[in-house]
Every structure is written in structure tokens, then in C-alpha cells.
Amino acid sequence: MNLANDFQPDRSHLPGVSGPGFEIRVDAGKNRLYLSLGELDLESARAVVLGLGRWVWTLSPGFTMINDLTRYQPVNQKVALHITRGQTVLLKAGMGKGARVSASPLADLQFSRRGKQVGLDVETVRTLAEARALLERWERDNRPAQPRDEA
């Protein structure tokens, strides 16, 4: 086991919301959303969408997201409908880029299929370190050009 890749940072100091099977945190300084999902039922899936609707608007358009699915359990179609609703909230709020941390092909399939339907730009990686590196690279490559001083 590679502890550096399996380390789950404590983000409880960041504003957000959590409930059974999920946690949503926002880091305004990094303009980043952290979404961790575990075992969801219909009620907790609805709470995720409501939480996203509340907290995503505290970020600026172009924000990035790390979606941690390392504890996620695949869900039925009724619950999965809320995945699409949550992804639509992210898209409408102006998400720039997302990284999905997952080792489960079924979780990847549930999220990527629905993300493509709404046009969400999220890549699947295997570790949180890969997710951070991916988003940092995207932020660097997509940073607005600074105007040059003309003397």
C-alpha cells in the first residue's frame, strides 16, 4: 500500500456540508470544490444535489473539482438520476475542469456516461495526488494571459 496515494486529507476546516455517504467542501483560495461520495441512497443523493447547489456558487466560474469516489458504491437508476442533476449544477455554475478519483470501473461508467450527457469535463485518475497534479496543470495551462507592459 502506498500511503502517499491513499492518504485522505482532513478538509473539515473548509466550509461545506456533509451527510450520510457524502461530503462537500469548498476552498475559495484555490477556487476548488471537493466532493467525496460513499454509499448513497435516494435521500442522501438529493442532499448532495442541494449541497452542490448551495456551495458551488461560492466559487468563481472556471473552478476546479476533485471528486473522490474511492469509497463510492454504485447505485440504482433512481439514485443515479441525481448524479446527472449534480453534474448539471456543476456545469451551470461554470466548472472548468474536474478530476475523478476512482479505482472502480463501474463507478467510472456511472459518472462518465452521465457527465458526457451534460457536457462536463472530468477525467478519471487513480489517486488524489494524480488529481491534484492534473488540476494544477490545467490551471497553469488555462490561466488568463497577463497583459504586457508596453514602455
Helices and strands as residue ranges (DSSP letters): H 3-6, E 16-19, E 22-27, E 32-37, H 42-55, G 56-58, E 64-68, H 77-92, E 97-101, H 105-118, E 122-125, H 128-141
